[in-house]
Amino acid sequence: MNFKQTFLFLSAQSYRIVNETTNEVTNEGISLRYLTTDKLDPVVDEDAINRGTKVAGGQKVVKVALPINKLDKCKEFPALYEATLKFSVVGDRQMLQVTDIDYIGLVRLTVDKPKAS
């Protein structure tokens, strides 16, 4: 079952793995790093703090690989993309995979400066 969700993609880099003996391309794709959100609101993990963690918050960066034939979909970064996701089973674990992306728009970050007191 596929579904779609908007994420903030931070970067993309193509890669190519070549067998040194045969010069055959054994793997080729695009490595993407993204946040599993489309907002950058402050996040605090209250459960972790309640368990004794001194600092727990922010967004975790996720890495995914897409096939090289999706290269034309990688417009610019950082940007919002609508990601097509699917669940797949690997061994005895379910994994969420990004199978496609569609560009929404460029993201520009600004800094909120503290007000003078």
KEKOLLUM-750290 format. One record per residue (C-alpha): z, x, y; residue in one letter. Coordinates in steps of 0.1 Angstrom, whole numbers, plus 5000, padded with zeros to 4 digits. Layout:
KEKOLLUM-750290
ZXYA...
end
This chain:
KEKOLLUM-750290
500050005000M499050145034N500650075067F500350215102K502850355127Q502650545160T503950895161F504051175186L501951465172F502851805187L500352045173S497452095149A496052405132Q493252435107S493652655077Y491452795049R492652965018I490153195001V490353354966N490153724974E488453794940T485753534941T485553454978N485753094969E487552854993V490452714972T492052494999N491152395034E492752145058G494652075090I498352135094S499951895118L503451885132R504851565145Y507851355154L508451035135T508750845167T506750745197D509750775221K511851075232L515050885240D518251075233P519351035197V522851105184V523751095147D527150925150E527550925112D527251305110A529551345139I532151115123N531951335092R532851645113G529551785124T529951925159K526351855170V523951605155A521051465174G517551485186G514251455166Q513251635135K509751795133V507751695102V504751885089K501851725071V498351845059A495251645063L491851715047P489451925069I487051625072N489651465095K489151755121L487151535144D490151295148K492251575162C491551535199K494351695219E498051775216F500851665223P499551315220A500350975205L498350895173Y498450595151E499050725116A497950555084T500650605058L500950545021K503650584995F502750804965S504750904934V505151274927V507051324895G510051094898D510051084936R508350864961Q506751044990M505350905023L502051065031Q499951055063V496350985052T494650935085D495250945123I493650775153D494050905188Y495950685213I496550915243G497851245257L501551285263V502951465293R506651555295L508751535326T512251645332V514951425347D516951645369K520651565372P521651405404K523751615428A527351505430S
end
